[in-house]
Amino acid sequence: MPLASPVLHTVLLDRQPDRQGKVRDIYEFGDCLLIVASDRISAFDYVLGSGIPDKGKVLSQISEFWFDRTRAIVDNHLRSTDPSTYPAPARSAADLLQGRSMLVTRTEPLPIECVARGYLSGSGWKDYVASGEVGGVRLPPGLRESERLPQPIFTPATKARSGHDINITARDAAQLIGDALLDRVRDLTLRLYAEGAAHAESRGIVVADTKFEFGLRPDDGRPAADRVMLIDEVLTPDSSRFWPRDSYRPGGPQPSFDKQFVRDYLEAIRWNKQPPVPSLPDDVVANTREKYVEAFRRLTGRELR
C-alpha cells in the first residue's frame, strides 16, 4: 500500500505560521502557542526535499506521552492536544491538526539546550577523543565509542539559529542563565533522563543521549528557578539518540531509530551537504517512517492516532 503524502507545510484559514523551524510550524494565540509538527525531515542541517509521512504525529504523540509521564518531576507547557479546544482559527483545521499538534503555554525559553548523556557517542565521542572531556566533564581514559558512561552527565549547548548547536561548559551556561537556574535545570535534566532511560530500556530501547528545553512562566515575583517549565519536545527520535537494546555493542557506531537510513543514503550518493537539497527514494522514506513508528509503539505501547 502506498504511503500517504507527507505534510510539509501548514496553513490555518489562509494564515501562515508566525514562526517556522526545521520541523515545526508555530502559531501565536495570546498567551498560548499552537505547535504543529510537520513531516519535514532535516539532515546535515538542511531540510530535505522529501518528507516522512506521519513523522510529525510520532514526534507530537511521543512528546505527549512523556509530558504526561514526567509531570511529577516538573510542570510542562502542554495544555491540550484536542483540536476541538483550540482557538477558533485552528478548530477549522482539525483534520490536519489531529495527532500532530499541541496547544501550549507561552514561556520565555532559556537560551541553552540541556543535554543528558548516558553513553559516549556523536559530538560527545569526538570531544572525548580530542580532549578526554565532554562539555568540560572529565571522563575516565580508555572508553570506547558508544560505551555506557559510569554515570549520566549534563552537558549544555547553545541554541544555534542555523547549523549545529555548540557544546559549552556548565560554567559558560551559568554565565548565560545564572548559577541558581543552572542548578535547577541540571537537576531536572538528569532526573528526566533517568526516568526516560529506565522506561525505554524496559521497552528494548537504549537512550544514549537526549536534549531538553526549558522555559520560564511569566514573572510572578518568584525566583526564576521556581518558574521553570519543560517545553518543546521530549525524548523523541529527533531530540534523542535511540538504539535497539538487543543489538547494542560498544566499540563503534550503533543502529538507530531515527534518520539512519536518510544519512546512509545521503552519504552513499555523496551529496556535498550544500544546496540544492536532494529528495529521497521511496524505500528510504518507507524505512525511515517505520523506524519512527516502531520507536513510538515500543515506548508507548500504543498505535498512532
N, C-alpha and C positions, 0 to 999 in steps of 0.2 A: 504494500500500500504506500503510495507516495506521501511524503511528509507535507504537513500544512505549510503555507507560506509564512516566513518569519515576520514578526512585527518590528520593522526597522525605524519607524517614525510614528509619533502620536500627535493628534490634534484634538482639542476639545471645543466643539462648536466654533470652528474656524479660528480658535485661539491656539497660537503656537506656544511651546513651553517657554516659561520665563527664564529657565536655565537648562542647560543640557550637558551631561557628562558623556563619557565614552559609552556607557550603557543606559543611564537613567535620564528620563525627562522629568523636570521638576516644575510644578505649577504652584504659584503662591496664592493663598487664600487667607488674608489677615494673619492671625496668629498660628495658622496651620500651613503645612505644605502637603501637596499631593505628589508622591514619588511613584513614577511609573517605570518599571523595569522593562526595557525593550529586549529584543532578541539580538541586538548588535553584539559583536564579539571583537575584541582587540587582541593584537599580538605584536610584540616588539614596539609597543607604544603607538600603534596605528589601529584605527577602526577599519576592519576589513570590508571588502565589497559584498560578502555573504553574511547572513545571519544564521543563528542556530535556533530552529523552531522550538518554542517552549522554554528556552533558556531563561527568559525573564520571569516566567512562572516559577521555575525552580529556585531562582535567587530570592524572589519575594516570599515564597512559601517556606523555604528553609529558614529565612530570617524570622518570619512569624513564629515558627516552631521554637526557635531559640529565644526570641523576646519573651515568649510565654514561660519558657522553662527557667529563665535566669532572673525573673523579677524579684526573687528573694535575695539576690545578690545586689542588684542595682536597678533602679527605675529606668524606664526607657521611653522613647518618644512616640511609640506606636499608639494611635487612637482607634483606628478601625481599618479593616480590610474588606468591609462590606460596602460596595458602591452605592447601595440604597441610602446610606448615611452620609454620603459625601455632599459637598456643596452642589447646588443645582446645575451649574455648567458641566460638572463631572458625572452627575447621575444619568445624563442623557447618553453617556458613552459607556454604560455599564457592561455591555458585552465585551468591549475592548479591555476594560479595566479589571474585570473579574479574574482574580487569581494572580495578577501581576502588578498590583498597586497597593499602596499604604497611605492612609491619611495620618500625618504625624504632627506633633507639636513642634513649632519653630523654636530652635535654640540658637545659641551662639557657639558654633563649632570651635573646638580647640585647634590651634594651628599645628598640631602634631598627630602623627599616626602612632598608635600604641601597639607594638608588635610583641607577641609572646612566641618564643622559640623553644620547642622541646627536643628538636633534632637539628643536626648540623647540615644545612642544605642551602641552595640558592646563593644569594648575596652573602649570607652568613658564612657559608663554606669558603667563599672567595676571600672574605675578610680574615677568616681564621688562618688560611694558608699563608696569607701575606703578613699577618702580624701576631697570630696566636690569640687574637681578641675578636669579639663580635660586639659592636656598639659600645666599646670601652670596657666590656666584661672580659676579664682574663679567663681562658679556659685551659683545662689540662692539656699537656702535649700529647701527640700521638693519636688524636681522634681521627676517625675515618669519615669520608663523605657519607652523609645520611645517618651517622651514628646518633643514638639517643644520648642526650646530654645528662650529666649527673643530676641536674635539676633544671626545670624550665627557667629561662632568663627573659628579662624585659629589655627590649632594645627599641627605643623610639626612633622615629624618622620624621623628616619634614615632609609636608604635603607639596608636591610639585604640580604646578598648573599644567605642565606638559612634560612628557618624559618620565623617567623613573623618580620615585621618592628617594631621598638621600638619608642614609643611616647617620644618626648622630648619637652622642653620648647622653647619659642621664643629666650630666652637668649642663650640656648645651640645652637640653629640653627645659631644665629648671630656669634657665635664663629667659626662656620664652613664656613660661606659664607660672613660674614661682615654685618654691620648694613644697609648700603645703598641697597645692593642687597636683603637683607631680607625684607626691607620695600617695595621694588618693587614687589617681588613675593607674599607677604602677600596681598597687594592691588589687584594684578591680581587674586589671588585665590578667594578672596571674590567677586570680580566683575564677574568672570566666574561662580561661584556658583550661584550668584543671577540671572544671565541670564539663566543658565541651569535649575534651580529650578522653575523659573517662567514659562518657556515654558513647562517643564514636567508636572507641576501642571495643566496647561490648557489642557493637554492630559491625565489626570487621573492618573499621577504617582507622588508620593512624593519622592524627592531625599533627603534621610535622611542625607547622607554624601557622600563625594567623594574625590578622591585624584587626584592631577595634578602633572605633572612633567615638569620641565623647563630646557632648555639648553642655552648655550651661543654661539652666532655666533663666527667665528674666530676673534681674536683680530685685530681691525682696528684702534686702538687709542682711541676709545670712551670708556667711563666708562662701566663696566660690566653691570650695571643696564639698560643701553641703548641697550644692545646686547641680551636681553632675548627673547627667543622664547618658545612657547608652543610645547611640544613634546610628544611622546609615544602615549597613547590612551586618549580619552576624554569622560567623562560621559557615560561610558559603564556599563553593568551589572557586569563586572569583577572589575571595578575600583570604583564602587559606590554601595550604598545600595538603591535599588529601591523598594518602597512599593506601592501597589494599593491604590489610594486615597479613593475609596469608602468603603474600609474595614478598614481604619486606625482607631485604637482605642488605645490611650496611656494607659500605665499601664502594659505592658508586651511586649514580642516579637511580631513582625508583619510578616504576609506572605510576600514573596518577589518575585522578578522577576529573581533571579539568580540561586544559587545552592541549594536551599532549599530542593528539592526532593533528591538530592545527599546526603546532610548532614543527612537528616532524615533517609535515607536508611542505611548509614554507622553507625549511632547511633543504629538503630534497630538490625543490625547484630552484634553489639558490637565489631566492629573492634577496635583493640588496638592502631590504629594510628601509626603503625610501619610496615616496610616491612615484608612480601610481600604485595603489594597493591592489593586490590580486583578489580574485574571487576563489571560492573553494569548490572542489568537485563534490558531487552528491554523496559519495561514500564517506568522505571526511566529515561532511555535515552530519550524516546519519550516525556515524560512530561517535562523534563528539556529543551529539544530543543524547545518545544512550548512556554515555558516561555521566553526564549531568543528572539525568533522570535516575540512574542507578544509585548515585550518591544520595539523592533525595529519598528514595524508597528505603535505603538502608538506615539512614539517620532517623527518619520519622515514622517508618512502618506504615506509611500511607501511600495512596496514589495521588497524582497531581489533580487539583481541581480544574 
